[in-house]
Amino acid sequence: MNKSQLIKNTVAEIDISKITNYQQEYPQSRTLRKIVNYSQRIQSSDNEQEIFKLGVDLAYFLDSICDPNKVGCVKDEKEKKH
């Protein structure tokens, strides 16, 4: 299995419905919008370089919403694992 397929499989495990719920709570958050957008772009892309770059950016954004010192949208420790 190549890296791009691995990234696609990992992104498929992200619970986008929870991210969408956070968007209702934080409607001005660009980070949450980017997470949803990048997840969709990764799934639809066949370009390995684009998938890798978007995957790195997506990982950073997911870390940001879980880190209370950055965006800190996710408060529940159990939800940070999803």
C-alpha positions in Angstrom: 0.0 0.0 0.0 1.5 3.4 -1.0 1.6 6.5 1.1 -1.3 8.3 -0.6 -3.6 5.3 -0.1 -2.5 5.2 3.6 -3.4 8.9 4.0 -6.8 8.4 2.3 -7.6 5.5 4.7 -6.6 7.5 7.7 -8.6 10.5 6.6 -11.6 8.2 6.0 -11.6 7.4 9.7 -12.1 11.1 10.7 -15.6 11.7 12.0 -16.6 14.6 9.8 -20.0 14.8 11.4 -18.4 15.8 14.7 -16.3 18.5 12.9 -19.5 19.8 11.3 -21.1 19.9 14.8 -18.2 22.0 16.0 -18.7 24.3 13.0 -22.2 25.1 14.4 -20.6 25.9 17.8 -17.8 28.0 16.2 -19.2 29.3 12.9 -16.3 31.7 12.3 -13.6 29.0 12.6 -11.6 28.7 9.4 -9.7 25.8 10.7 -12.8 23.7 11.0 -13.9 24.6 7.4 -10.4 23.7 6.2 -10.5 20.3 7.9 -13.8 19.4 6.1 -12.6 20.8 2.8 -9.1 19.2 2.9 -10.7 15.8 3.9 -12.9 15.9 0.8 -10.1 17.0 -1.5 -7.8 14.2 -0.2 -10.5 11.6 -0.9 -11.1 12.9 -4.4 -7.5 13.5 -5.5 -5.2 11.1 -7.4 -2.2 13.4 -7.2 0.2 11.9 -4.7 2.0 15.2 -4.0 -1.3 17.0 -3.3 -2.5 14.2 -1.1 0.7 14.3 1.0 0.7 18.1 1.3 -3.0 18.2 2.3 -2.5 15.3 4.7 0.3 17.2 6.5 -1.9 20.4 6.7 -4.9 18.4 7.8 -2.8 16.8 10.6 -1.7 20.2 11.8 -5.3 21.5 11.8 -6.6 18.5 13.7 -3.8 19.1 16.3 -4.9 22.7 16.5 -8.5 22.0 17.3 -7.5 19.6 20.0 -4.8 21.8 21.6 -6.3 24.2 24.2 -3.5 26.7 23.6 -4.3 27.0 19.9 -7.9 26.8 18.6 -9.1 24.3 21.3 -12.6 23.5 20.0 -12.4 19.9 21.3 -12.7 19.8 25.0 -13.6 16.1 25.6 -10.5 13.8 25.8 -12.5 10.9 24.3 -13.4 12.9 21.2 -9.8 13.9 20.6 -9.1 10.3 19.6 -11.7 10.4 16.8 
